[in-house]
């Protein structure tokens, strides 16, 4: 070997290593800066064509921008609880709210303090601007200080504004905490599994570099409004990149270890490992990235936001695995695995380890193995329809004792569920009486009244009749803008409840039935209803697209039609079984009444796209071994060779996603459980038992119409 060739063999890894050190040093800090370009304003993620979104646009013509209500609740303090609220306190509360006039964060005047029917509480609605962002907490603190001026009363703040403030607080410091927990978890698992001191650090360093690169790219794109980032996307990106980069790294390091056992030339060993690992790693990355990009088909902006951001993260994970990691391993050689010694694939197959025993079980009784596992998965799947994904009420958004949750419970105890957060109806002015009457007749609507020129709801027709007010007098002060009026309909049930959403559906039907009214129904409850309906439509569209993407990638990789269909079917079955178990755990263990409407779709994309990775790793190796040794021996050798590394990768990925559970939000806790449990189920049952047993039982026809389908079970015909 010439001196120039020898120099080039060392120079390329060194250059790659230096380049990645530069990337890590320059872009690494951006992993903690995404919060600067993130928004947790939930109104920004509404369906663009939904009726509630049209109402937001229509409200602007009334010079009444969409508001974020903060509902102030006063109850008698401990010393005076038995006496209830007196008139002096009610007057003081009204003055306190009036003192907020002109405050920068308000979108309009606060309402007077209203006394509950039981006389034990007061409530007032303070409309805040929905675009306050980081200033929301300061504005709410200003509201609390004003409300505290009422003597002898305890103050709480409820409503969407308080919930959004608690949401922002939950995401505060998410970058460092989540990343630290995930990395420590991965490090501990790798140390226990591989019993190597240096290799886990190299793998984690590569994952951190990939995350830094991804965050740097996303930061720039978000700063130029090319992509959107919220707290959920922010947290998921960190977990996704760390988990995926570790998975891909484990596959490559396992191959390199095998090659080192048969070759003393570390460069040649890495070249061979890369050649054999490139296809599965790229195919796995493409599957996940394209699956995430399918979210661009969603009508929900937060779903669309995750698509490109997640795909960028996966691309960076693949790039790091195929450049930084090979460079580091070539420079380290066998030292990377110290004190363990590399073993070849034949040495693994000849051993008596756990995967050799599992392979023997699959070989002896394949039909019994796949039949038993299939029955178990189908039993779990039977509970999938019981998973309620109609959204979660405000008091279940957080899994800890958030202040807004306690305030919401106090509000619900003393006032009608929908008070302070009405449904908003926009209709033609010449049909105001008919629309108001139709709204008041709707089941679940407590009252309805057109907004007057003063900006407050007027007297509804039923209330006007009770008070003996003439209809014409009741409607005389109604605010009319461009021939349109706004009618506020107070619902009987809590604005975030399923019953309120059902009321919105009935209210829309009643308003739409008024000829010539051109009515629209919006407001907080309608927004939740539209989000739920859109999420259901998204699932019907995106799920088949993701499955089709996975199928095409598998066909290209495995050069077969039947095998990819079989793998996609098993991954889909694993997802349904996971949903069934999740339904039981959420309802009977964690106490959730349901899940966020986006949880099933997110769970599907992550679990199916990531879950098929392990089948890609397994079946690409099985195909390689089958071409050499025949279909039967190929299954056994492939399972034995990849069993340990794939199981380790699955445990690492499950653990990293489980780290999302440290964020006290029901949405992320649910996603964490679904993905973590689903990955373990796929790794330990579907990929270890079901798929190998099916392929072993079917034999060469499983690879139809590829070349392997024309071989015998024990060799080429």
VOGU-3710 file (C-alpha; in Angstrom, 3 decimals, decimal comma):
1> xxxxxxxxxx> 0,000/0,000/0,000  1,446/3,382/-1,019  2,060/6,178/1,454  -0,539/8,376/-0,297  -3,203/5,685/-0,070  -2,404/5,075/3,586  -2,588/8,804/4,271  -5,959/9,117/2,486  -7,379/6,229/4,525  -6,708/8,222/7,704
11> xxxxxxxxxx> -7,262/11,709/6,334  -10,899/11,206/5,305  -12,073/10,040/8,773  -10,151/12,867/10,437  -11,699/15,490/8,136  -15,186/14,097/8,755  -14,596/14,069/12,494  -13,338/17,652/12,516  -16,291/18,748/10,369  -18,777/17,225/12,806
21> xxxxxxxxxx> -16,963/18,721/15,784  -17,379/22,089/14,088  -21,072/21,425/13,464  -21,562/20,368/17,063  -19,754/23,366/18,459  -21,534/25,839/16,188  -25,081/24,448/16,038  -25,237/22,445/19,264  -26,464/25,434/21,327  -29,526/25,718/19,076
31> xxxxxxxxxx> -30,888/22,553/20,710  -31,694/24,812/23,646  -32,925/27,792/21,646  -35,950/26,467/19,783  -38,176/27,961/22,462  -37,226/31,380/21,096  -39,006/30,657/17,801  -41,774/28,438/19,221  -45,403/29,425/19,709  -47,921/27,754/22,020
41> xxxxxxxxxx> -50,839/29,869/20,780  -53,376/27,132/20,090  -55,567/29,400/17,939  -52,745/29,506/15,394  -53,207/25,783/14,698  -56,910/25,715/13,838  -58,168/24,127/10,600  -57,917/26,830/7,964  -61,254/26,090/6,270  -63,264/25,248/9,381
51> xxxxxxxxxx> -66,424/27,151/10,268  -64,923/28,303/13,567  -61,979/29,807/11,676  -64,404/31,705/9,433  -66,068/33,085/12,558  -62,708/34,390/13,795  -62,287/36,230/10,492  -65,860/37,550/10,642  -65,344/38,863/14,191  -62,667/41,208/12,916
61> xxxxxxxxxx> -65,275/43,149/10,939  -66,917/43,978/14,274  -63,563/45,301/15,492  -63,819/42,414/17,936  -60,724/40,386/17,462  -60,702/36,802/18,631  -60,162/36,808/22,374  -58,556/34,500/24,892  -60,924/34,594/27,885  -59,564/34,668/31,397
71> xxxxxxxxxx> -62,378/33,825/33,815  -61,831/35,238/37,297  -63,588/33,311/40,078  -64,047/34,623/43,620  -65,220/32,406/46,469  -65,606/33,269/50,128  -62,370/32,631/51,987  -62,109/30,104/54,809  -63,231/32,474/57,580  -66,346/33,671/55,787
81> xxxxxxxxxx> -67,214/30,593/53,780  -70,474/29,973/55,560  -71,810/33,474/54,812  -71,230/33,347/51,048  -70,590/36,433/48,906  -72,172/39,756/49,943  -73,145/42,769/47,824  -70,096/44,771/48,894  -67,811/42,037/47,604  -69,700/41,861/44,308
91> xxxxxxxxxx> -69,402/45,628/43,860  -65,712/45,461/44,767  -65,122/42,693/42,244  -66,816/44,736/39,505  -64,643/47,746/40,371  -61,525/45,558/40,336  -62,326/44,325/36,844  -63,131/47,844/35,654  -59,734/49,015/36,903  -58,144/46,876/34,182
101> xxxxxxxxxx> -59,524/49,161/31,470  -56,764/50,226/29,124  -54,361/47,465/30,106  -52,155/46,551/27,167  -52,977/42,840/27,111  -56,775/43,204/27,055  -58,819/42,801/23,877  -61,854/44,620/25,312  -63,610/45,646/28,515  -64,034/43,107/31,290
111> xxxxxxxxxx> -67,525/42,017/32,243  -69,145/42,987/35,564  -68,820/40,422/38,341  -71,787/38,022/38,277  -73,081/36,214/41,359  -73,660/32,478/41,200  -77,141/31,097/41,885  -75,941/29,516/45,114  -74,601/32,906/46,244  -71,202/31,460/47,081
121> xxxxxxxxxx> -69,091/32,669/44,144  -68,548/35,480/41,678  -67,211/35,342/38,161  -65,985/37,909/35,683  -64,654/37,499/32,169  -61,534/39,379/31,088  -60,994/39,136/27,303  -57,266/38,948/26,516  -55,495/39,184/23,192  -54,628/35,707/21,830
131> xxxxxxxxxx> -51,225/36,846/20,537  -49,665/37,792/23,873  -47,114/34,985/23,759  -44,530/35,407/26,516  -46,473/38,402/27,884  -49,492/36,241/28,755  -48,264/35,338/32,249  -47,501/38,978/33,062  -50,986/40,012/31,901  -52,620/37,289/33,997
141> xxxxxxxxxx> -50,584/38,411/37,005  -51,955/41,914/36,459  -55,477/40,460/36,423  -54,805/38,519/39,643  -53,481/41,613/41,420  -56,601/43,576/40,486  -58,877/40,711/41,553  -57,081/40,407/44,913  -58,463/43,826/45,884  -61,754/42,182/46,944
151> xxxxxxxxxx> -61,553/41,604/50,727  -62,652/38,301/52,238  -62,559/36,425/48,926  -60,261/33,812/47,446  -59,317/34,382/43,794  -58,654/31,859/41,042  -58,249/32,351/37,285  -59,716/29,776/34,913  -60,537/29,599/31,222  -58,455/29,175/28,062
161> xxxxxxxxxx> -56,049/31,997/29,000  -55,094/30,330/32,287  -54,773/26,941/30,586  -52,500/28,390/27,907  -50,312/30,028/30,548  -49,954/26,703/32,371  -49,195/25,078/29,011  -46,362/27,519/28,365  -45,066/26,903/31,884  -45,102/23,136/31,277
171> xxxxxxxxxx> -42,925/23,605/28,197  -40,578/26,009/29,983  -37,048/24,602/30,089  -38,150/21,595/28,042  -35,011/21,559/25,889  -32,395/20,930/28,554  -34,480/18,729/30,858  -35,890/16,442/28,171  -32,575/16,117/26,364  -30,736/15,367/29,608
181> xxxxxxxxxx> -33,180/12,660/30,685  -33,164/11,047/27,230  -29,368/11,003/26,939  -28,814/9,638/30,441  -31,385/6,908/29,789  -29,736/5,924/26,504  -26,272/5,941/28,080  -27,301/3,662/30,939  -29,014/1,193/28,593  -26,058/1,063/26,207
191> xxxxxxxxxx> -23,587/0,537/29,045  -25,666/-2,332/30,434  -26,259/-3,991/27,057  -22,874/-3,608/25,378  -20,617/-3,562/28,440  -18,316/-1,235/26,565  -17,064/2,005/28,027  -16,297/3,988/24,876  -18,904/2,862/22,312  -21,970/4,311/24,140
201> xxxxxxxxxx> -20,251/7,698/24,379  -19,449/7,677/20,653  -23,051/6,757/19,767  -24,492/9,456/22,029  -22,062/12,049/20,687  -23,234/11,260/17,157  -26,872/11,590/18,229  -26,170/14,945/19,906  -24,421/16,220/16,777  -27,410/15,149/14,676
211> xxxxxxxxxx> -29,787/16,940/17,048  -27,673/20,097/17,002  -27,663/20,127/13,198  -31,415/19,519/13,047  -32,180/22,215/15,610  -29,942/24,711/13,833  -31,736/24,126/10,530  -35,182/24,253/12,142  -34,284/27,410/14,074  -33,360/29,238/10,883
221> xxxxxxxxxx> -36,406/27,996/8,976  -38,771/28,850/11,840  -37,228/32,297/12,128  -38,125/32,873/8,476  -41,640/31,409/8,900  -40,859/28,450/6,630  -41,800/25,948/9,361  -43,739/26,301/12,599  -42,585/25,073/15,992  -44,614/24,661/19,171
231> xxxxxxxxxx> -43,769/23,014/22,468  -45,030/19,610/21,339  -43,005/19,648/18,120  -40,009/20,909/20,075  -40,127/17,998/22,533  -40,855/15,348/19,921  -37,958/16,505/17,711  -35,403/15,920/20,481  -36,728/12,462/21,282  -37,111/11,487/17,623
241> xxxxxxxxxx> -33,551/12,434/16,632  -31,901/10,873/19,694  -33,909/7,655/19,312  -33,485/7,307/15,544  -29,789/8,218/15,523  -29,130/5,658/18,264  -31,083/2,961/16,406  -29,213/3,489/13,148  -25,907/3,660/15,005  -26,551/0,347/16,734
251> xxxxxxxxxx> -27,168/-1,361/13,396  -23,922/-0,018/11,896  -21,785/-0,708/14,980  -23,093/-4,285/15,131  -22,119/-4,840/11,493  -18,701/-3,251/12,016  -18,103/-5,502/15,015  -18,887/-8,578/12,904  -16,564/-7,440/10,131  -13,741/-6,695/12,587
261> xxxxxxxxxx> -13,943/-10,293/13,783  -12,977/-11,559/10,314  -10,759/-8,708/9,102  -7,786/-7,017/10,720  -8,091/-4,022/8,383  -10,459/-1,602/10,138  -10,970/0,491/6,973  -11,919/-2,561/4,916  -14,166/-3,729/7,758  -15,973/-0,386/7,826
271> xxxxxxxxxx> -16,291/-0,352/4,044  -17,948/-3,767/4,167  -20,169/-2,778/7,125  -21,303/0,367/5,331  -22,033/-1,528/2,125  -24,209/-4,019/3,979  -25,889/-1,473/6,280  -26,441/1,404/3,856  -29,616/-0,012/2,302  -31,460/-0,805/5,560
281> xxxxxxxxxx> -30,453/2,492/7,211  -31,449/4,649/4,236  -34,665/2,686/3,734  -35,535/3,040/7,421  -34,805/6,762/7,398  -36,799/7,244/4,208  -39,748/5,365/5,679  -39,867/7,545/8,789  -39,170/10,823/6,959  -41,762/10,200/4,237
291> xxxxxxxxxx> -44,270/9,024/6,838  -43,786/12,297/8,722  -44,039/14,333/5,527  -47,424/12,692/4,926  -48,621/14,890/7,814  -48,466/17,791/5,344  -51,759/16,427/4,025  -53,398/17,334/7,343  -55,743/20,310/7,652  -54,443/20,935/11,184
301> xxxxxxxxxx> -51,532/23,341/11,238  -49,782/21,686/14,200  -49,827/18,331/12,379  -48,377/19,944/9,284  -45,743/21,622/11,459  -44,434/18,295/12,756  -44,029/16,802/9,257  -41,090/18,785/7,852  -39,470/19,364/11,258  -39,469/15,641/12,018
311> xxxxxxxxxx> -38,232/14,771/8,525  -35,322/17,193/8,946  -34,452/15,491/12,222  -34,476/12,010/10,645  -32,316/13,179/7,722  -29,755/14,576/10,165  -29,794/11,313/12,145  -29,070/9,299/8,984  -26,342/11,738/7,905  -24,600/11,518/11,269
321> xxxxxxxxxx> -24,786/7,719/11,279  -23,274/7,408/7,803  -20,509/10,004/8,208  -19,539/10,825/11,792  -19,937/7,324/13,187  -17,876/5,512/10,497  -15,115/8,095/10,880  -15,016/7,686/14,663  -15,106/3,868/14,492  -12,350/3,668/11,866
331> xxxxxxxxxx> -10,093/5,818/14,029  -10,879/3,802/17,164  -11,016/0,304/15,684  -11,396/-2,507/18,214  -10,778/-0,076/21,067  -14,359/1,188/20,600  -15,700/-2,167/21,878  -13,260/-2,626/24,765  -13,392/-4,617/26,978  -15,728/-6,763/24,836
341> xxxxxxxxxx> -14,298/-8,699/21,877  -15,925/-8,599/18,413  -17,653/-11,813/17,270  -18,490/-12,828/13,734  -21,998/-13,773/12,608  -21,029/-17,465/12,385  -19,743/-17,415/15,972  -23,045/-15,928/17,131  -25,044/-18,584/15,277  -22,912/-21,360/16,746
351> xxxxxxxxxx> -23,451/-20,142/20,295  -26,173/-21,062/22,751  -27,452/-17,581/23,530  -31,052/-16,521/23,942  -31,487/-15,698/20,247  -30,134/-19,066/19,206  -32,769/-20,683/21,417  -35,529/-18,432/20,038  -34,446/-19,255/16,488  -34,566/-22,977/17,347
361> xxxxxxxxxx> -38,100/-22,569/18,725  -39,222/-20,803/15,548  -37,601/-23,515/13,450  -39,199/-26,402/15,395  -42,779/-25,127/15,619  -43,279/-22,071/13,381  -47,034/-22,511/12,986  -47,629/-22,853/16,711  -45,463/-19,777/17,395  -47,201/-17,461/14,938
371> xxxxxxxxxx> -50,657/-18,760/15,833  -50,189/-18,113/19,567  -48,713/-14,664/19,060  -51,435/-13,767/16,549  -54,178/-14,754/19,001  -52,582/-12,655/21,739  -52,327/-9,611/19,476  -55,922/-10,011/18,300  -57,133/-10,111/21,908  -55,377/-6,788/22,557
381> xxxxxxxxxx> -56,768/-5,386/19,300  -60,316/-6,120/20,441  -60,077/-3,243/22,942  -58,893/-0,682/20,366  -62,432/0,605/19,600  -62,851/1,575/23,267  -60,157/4,277/22,956  -61,962/7,631/23,030  -60,134/10,274/20,998  -62,607/13,148/21,152
391> xxxxxxxxxx> -60,255/15,439/23,048  -59,639/15,907/26,751  -61,388/18,390/29,046  -59,421/21,322/30,415  -59,102/19,667/33,823  -57,305/16,679/32,217  -54,885/18,548/29,963  -52,298/18,524/32,749  -51,310/15,469/34,750  -50,217/17,558/37,721
401> xxxxxxxxxx> -52,098/20,055/39,879  -51,997/23,025/37,504  -53,616/26,233/38,890  -55,971/26,490/35,908  -57,338/23,005/36,615  -58,246/23,867/40,225  -59,834/27,130/39,051  -61,842/25,316/36,380  -63,232/22,889/38,958  -64,262/25,798/41,195
411> xxxxxxxxxx> -65,952/27,516/38,259  -67,862/24,383/37,277  -69,031/23,913/40,870  -70,826/27,261/41,065  -71,722/28,330/37,494  -73,269/26,899/34,314  -70,675/24,990/32,335  -70,490/27,345/29,368  -70,582/30,645/31,212  -67,824/33,058/30,256
421> xxxxxxxxxx> -67,012/31,100/27,100  -70,056/31,300/24,801  -70,566/29,942/21,323  -70,306/32,803/18,827  -72,913/33,031/16,060  -72,451/35,358/13,088  -75,565/35,943/10,954  -77,308/38,466/8,680  -78,857/41,333/10,637  -82,323/40,989/9,084
431> xxxxxxxxxx> -82,550/37,459/10,481  -81,281/38,238/13,991  -84,601/37,445/15,704  -85,035/34,134/13,871  -81,432/33,056/14,513  -81,616/34,052/18,196  -84,869/32,149/18,599  -83,431/29,099/16,837  -80,387/29,201/19,120  -82,497/29,484/22,279
441> xxxxxxxxxx> -84,610/26,504/21,196  -81,525/24,337/20,700  -81,054/21,690/23,341  -78,032/22,412/25,503  -78,163/26,204/24,993  -78,852/28,123/28,208  -79,396/31,523/26,612  -78,656/33,486/23,452  -78,515/37,225/22,785  -77,160/39,542/20,113
451> xxxxxxxxxx> -74,167/41,709/21,028  -75,135/45,357/21,444  -73,334/48,522/20,373  -71,748/48,658/23,834  -69,982/45,392/23,052  -71,990/43,280/25,533  -74,676/40,677/24,870  -78,155/42,158/24,881  -81,376/40,606/26,165  -82,387/37,339/24,580
461> xxxxxxxxxx> -85,955/36,844/23,353  -86,887/34,451/26,146  -85,418/36,757/28,793  -87,046/39,803/27,165  -90,433/38,074/27,347  -89,873/37,305/31,040  -89,007/40,951/31,726  -91,861/42,293/29,604  -89,495/44,010/27,172  -90,800/44,634/23,659
471> xxxxxxxxxx> -88,950/42,665/20,954  -88,242/45,818/18,959  -86,780/47,536/22,048  -84,694/44,455/22,823  -83,220/44,502/19,316  -82,859/48,274/18,968  -79,323/48,462/20,347  -77,942/45,441/18,443  -74,569/46,108/16,835  -74,760/45,739/13,037
481> xxxxxxxxxx> -71,604/45,772/10,875  -71,797/45,267/7,107  -75,258/43,809/7,545  -74,070/41,152/9,992  -74,633/40,640/13,718  -72,969/38,622/16,429  -75,017/36,471/18,794  -73,478/34,918/21,919  -75,014/31,593/22,975  -74,198/30,395/26,489
491> xxxxxxxxxx> -74,091/26,599/26,718  -75,413/24,590/29,640  -72,423/22,260/29,738  -68,739/22,995/30,258  -67,226/24,486/27,121  -64,661/21,683/26,853  -67,071/18,783/27,392  -68,354/16,259/24,873  -71,892/17,414/25,660  -70,982/20,993/24,703
501> xxxxxxxxxx> -69,493/19,778/21,419  -72,719/17,894/20,685  -74,612/21,097/21,442  -72,465/22,990/18,931  -73,362/20,430/16,260  -77,077/20,897/17,025  -76,684/24,677/17,169  -75,059/24,726/13,756  -77,862/22,655/12,320  -80,446/25,043/13,787
511> xxxxxxxxxx> -78,650/28,203/12,598  -77,979/26,824/9,129  -81,671/25,984/8,807  -82,685/29,663/9,053  -83,220/30,757/5,445  -81,225/33,780/4,356  -79,266/34,003/7,632  -75,970/32,702/6,214  -75,157/31,768/9,798  -71,821/30,593/11,172
521> xxxxxxxxxx> -71,107/29,126/14,615  -67,690/29,507/16,246  -66,126/30,113/19,645  -63,934/27,931/21,859  -66,171/24,861/21,871  -66,702/25,054/18,118  -62,943/25,264/17,630  -62,476/22,090/19,659  -65,271/20,398/17,717  -63,756/21,398/14,357
531> xxxxxxxxxx> -60,328/20,222/15,463  -61,789/16,855/16,454  -63,662/16,443/13,173  -60,623/17,477/11,154  -58,424/15,027/13,054  -60,821/12,214/12,181  -60,747/13,210/8,499  -56,952/13,385/8,644  -56,720/9,827/9,907  -58,852/8,546/7,047
541> xxxxxxxxxx> -56,533/10,241/4,553  -53,061/9,986/6,085  -53,140/6,416/7,432  -53,509/4,804/3,958  -50,885/7,170/2,533  -48,336/6,214/5,196  -49,026/2,510/4,673  -48,591/2,958/0,914  -45,271/4,780/1,450  -43,989/2,005/3,681
551> xxxxxxxxxx> -45,104/-0,629/1,188  -43,281/1,054/-1,711  -40,056/1,422/0,307  -40,177/-2,228/1,385  -40,832/-3,426/-2,163  -37,781/-1,533/-3,377  -35,574/-2,840/-0,560  -36,678/-6,483/-0,421  -37,459/-6,897/-4,146  -40,631/-8,760/-3,342
561> xxxxxxxxxx> -44,367/-8,085/-3,265  -45,714/-10,628/-0,808  -43,115/-10,032/1,910  -43,733/-6,241/2,113  -47,492/-6,819/2,340  -46,898/-9,311/5,143  -44,658/-6,879/7,038  -47,041/-3,931/6,662  -49,909/-6,112/7,912  -47,968/-7,161/11,022
571> xxxxxxxxxx> -46,931/-3,580/11,801  -50,546/-2,394/11,439  -51,683/-5,239/13,711  -49,088/-4,195/16,280  -50,463/-0,634/16,196  -54,052/-1,784/16,738  -52,972/-4,071/19,597  -51,112/-1,149/21,155  -54,217/1,037/20,919  -56,213/-1,682/22,665
581> xxxxxxxxxx> -53,776/-1,903/25,571  -53,526/1,904/25,682  -57,302/2,206/25,982  -57,268/-0,025/29,054  -54,291/1,731/30,658  -55,559/5,251/29,974  -59,048/4,606/31,322  -58,397/2,223/34,211  -54,840/3,033/35,337  -54,068/6,651/34,441
591> xxxxxxxxxx> -57,656/7,876/34,783  -57,958/9,661/31,417  -61,493/9,968/30,068  -60,073/10,053/26,544  -57,180/11,214/24,409  -56,446/14,295/22,387  -57,895/13,961/18,892  -54,393/13,973/17,353  -52,972/11,208/19,564  -54,045/8,219/17,398
601> xxxxxxxxxx> -52,584/9,807/14,255  -49,301/10,758/15,921  -49,109/7,315/17,500  -49,744/5,671/14,131  -47,112/7,665/12,245  -44,433/7,157/14,885  -45,201/3,560/15,750  -45,759/2,271/12,215  -42,917/4,206/10,577  -40,442/3,489/13,388
611> xxxxxxxxxx> -41,743/-0,023/13,998  -41,164/-1,059/10,408  -37,498/-0,102/10,895  -36,926/-3,237/12,917  -38,561/-5,383/10,270  -36,334/-3,699/7,688  -33,247/-4,471/9,787  -34,357/-8,077/10,286  -35,645/-8,928/6,824  -32,801/-7,285/4,915
621> xxxxxxxxxx> -30,440/-9,519/6,904  -32,693/-12,555/6,403  -32,722/-11,896/2,662  -28,923/-11,598/2,625  -28,491/-14,879/4,534  -31,191/-16,649/2,500  -29,393/-15,872/-0,763  -26,354/-17,663/0,676  -27,872/-20,492/2,714  -31,480/-20,962/1,594
631> xxxxxxxxxx> -34,798/-19,646/2,937  -34,992/-21,785/6,082  -31,419/-21,212/7,250  -31,648/-17,549/6,243  -34,477/-16,917/8,710  -32,596/-18,563/11,562  -29,273/-16,872/10,834  -30,914/-13,500/10,316  -32,838/-13,722/13,584  -29,760/-14,841/15,537
641> xxxxxxxxxx> -27,499/-12,184/14,031  -29,869/-9,241/14,486  -31,858/-10,282/17,564  -29,639/-8,629/20,142  -28,961/-5,384/18,306  -32,580/-4,846/17,235  -33,911/-5,574/20,708  -31,381/-3,135/22,158  -32,450/-0,533/19,614  -36,098/-1,084/20,502
651> xxxxxxxxxx> -35,435/-0,724/24,215  -33,469/2,483/23,593  -36,195/3,968/21,392  -38,916/3,019/23,878  -36,947/4,565/26,722  -36,312/7,810/24,840  -39,982/8,233/23,973  -40,929/7,358/27,548  -38,879/10,410/28,556  -41,696/12,538/27,102
661> xxxxxxxxxx> -43,664/11,525/30,193  -41,677/13,986/32,301  -43,629/16,816/30,654  -46,870/17,086/32,676  -49,218/17,137/29,682  -51,744/14,411/28,936  -51,052/14,611/25,194  -47,343/13,841/25,530  -47,837/11,269/28,290  -50,268/9,429/26,002
671> xxxxxxxxxx> -47,910/9,628/23,015  -45,040/8,448/25,217  -46,961/5,366/26,378  -48,298/4,432/22,936  -44,913/4,634/21,223  -42,882/3,110/24,073  -45,246/0,181/24,632  -45,817/-0,306/20,910  -42,092/-0,385/20,138  -41,477/-2,955/22,872
681> xxxxxxxxxx> -44,398/-5,075/21,673  -43,097/-4,899/18,124  -39,511/-5,636/19,132  -40,151/-8,456/21,586  -43,179/-10,157/20,011  -43,916/-9,146/16,421  -40,361/-8,950/15,088  -38,924/-11,712/17,314  -41,672/-14,308/16,991  -44,553/-13,501/14,639
691> xxxxxxxxxx> -42,636/-12,376/11,540  -39,854/-15,016/11,648  -42,380/-17,786/12,301  -44,591/-16,683/9,407  -41,644/-16,431/7,021  -40,292/-19,796/8,202  -43,711/-21,434/7,751  -44,449/-19,926/4,333  -40,965/-20,608/3,042  -39,611/-19,303/-0,294
701> xxxxxxxxxx> -43,062/-18,248/-1,628  -43,005/-15,453/0,959  -40,437/-13,712/-1,270  -42,600/-13,852/-4,404  -41,935/-12,787/-7,116  -38,264/-12,180/-6,256  -35,379/-14,538/-6,891  -35,659/-16,054/-3,424  -39,141/-17,379/-4,223  -37,507/-19,700/-6,741
711> xxxxxxx> -35,099/-21,253/-4,242  -35,590/-24,287/-2,052  -35,943/-24,052/1,693  -32,340/-25,175/2,139  -30,641/-23,746/-0,948  -30,899/-22,677/-4,574  -32,820/-25,014/-6,842
//
